[in-house]
């Protein structure tokens, strides 16, 4: 039997990435660090998804006196997707926290944002789409998503 476990993304700043995910209710559920391997794994999940559908943040420790790794091309990963009860309220909260809404929920159904490491996150309205509303209905796309 095969069972989905998690999606892994590499991050350069675990604290900033955790803070980003916490903005829409995804929390750290466990952490593992390896001195020998020089990495930390941090598992995040939405409430009720613990052990079922998690995101694994992999932080590779930089060598002493050297900068950490730089990851490019986050778009080639695709995206992570989360369902939300109120896409407008969530996008408003994210925007107020300084997160760019790359693809606003003009259709009342779908939006895209990016993590601090440029990983694309799709946000989907639970159930039927909400009626189009401002400022979202006329907000243009920003950057790529």
N, C-alpha and C positions, 0 to 999 in steps of 0.2 A: 504494500500500500504506500502511496506517495501522499505527503501532506505538506502544504505550503508552510514555511517557517518564518522567513523574514526577507527583507530587501536590505542590502548593505550599500551605504554610501560613505566615501572617504571625506573627512572633514579636516579643516585646518584650525578651527577654533571651536572645540566641543562646547564651551559655555555659551557662545553666541548661537550655535546651532540648537542647543537644548532650549534656550530662551525663545528662539524663533518658533519651535514646535509647540512650546507651552502656550503661545498666543492663541492656538486653536485647540487646546485641551489635551494634547498628546504629552504624556509624562514619561520620565525615566522609570523603568521597571527593574533593571539590574545593570551591573557594571562588572567588568573583568579587566584587570591589567596584568601584563606580562613584562616583568623586568628583563628577562632573557630575550624575548621577542621585540621589546621596546615598542609596545603598542597598548592602547586601551580600547576596549569594545564597550559601547554603551547601547543598551537596548531600550527603545521607546515604544509605547503603545497607547492607543486611544482607550478610554475606559471600557472594559469588557473584552478588549482584544488581546489582553496579556496572554502570551503563550500561543496565540492563534495567528495574528497578523502584526508583526513587529517590524520596526526599522532598526537596523544595526548601524550605529555610527562607528566608523573605524578611525581612530586617531593614531597615526604613526609618529612616534616621538622624534623630534629633531636631534641630531647629534650635537654634542656640546660645542657651542660657539658657531654653529651653522644655522642658517634659516631652515624652516620646515619645508616640506614638499609643497609644490604649487600644482594644483589640479586644474586642468583646462578642459573645455569641451563638455561641460556638464549637460548640455542639451543632448549629446549623443546617448546619454543614459536613458532618456525617455522622461518619465515622471512618476511620482508617487501620487495617489489619489485618495482623498478623504471626503466623506459625505458629511454635510452639516445641516442642522435644523433650520438655520436662517443665514443664507449666503450673504445677504446685505449687511446684517449685523456683524458677521465675522469679518467681511472685507473692511467695514468701517473700523473695527477694532484693530485689524492689522495695519491699516493706513495710519491711524492715530499713533501707532507704535513705530512708524517710520518705514514700514514695509511697502515697497512699490507694488501696486496691483498691475501686473504686466498685461493681463487680459481681463478687463473688468467684467462683471456679471451682467452685461447689457441685456441678455436674454432671460435674466432671473434664474438661470440654471447652472452656469459654469463660469469659473474664474481661474486664473493662473497667477501664482506668485513664485518667487525663487528664494531658496535658503541663502544664508550667508556665503555658502560655497557654490552658488549658482545652480543648484539642483531644482528642476522645475516641479512644482506642486500644483496638482489640479484639485480644485474645490468644487464639489457638486451639491446642489440643493437636493435635500431629501424630498421624496414625493414629487408632486407637480412643480413646475417652474413657478416662481413668483412673478407677479405682474411687473412689467418694465417700470422702473422708477429712477428718478434722478438722485444723486449725480451719475449713477451707473449707466443709464440709457444713452447718454451722450458722451461718456468718457472714452477717449481713444485708447488704443493699445499703446503700451510703452515698452520699447525694447523688443526682445524675443521671449517666447514662452514655450 
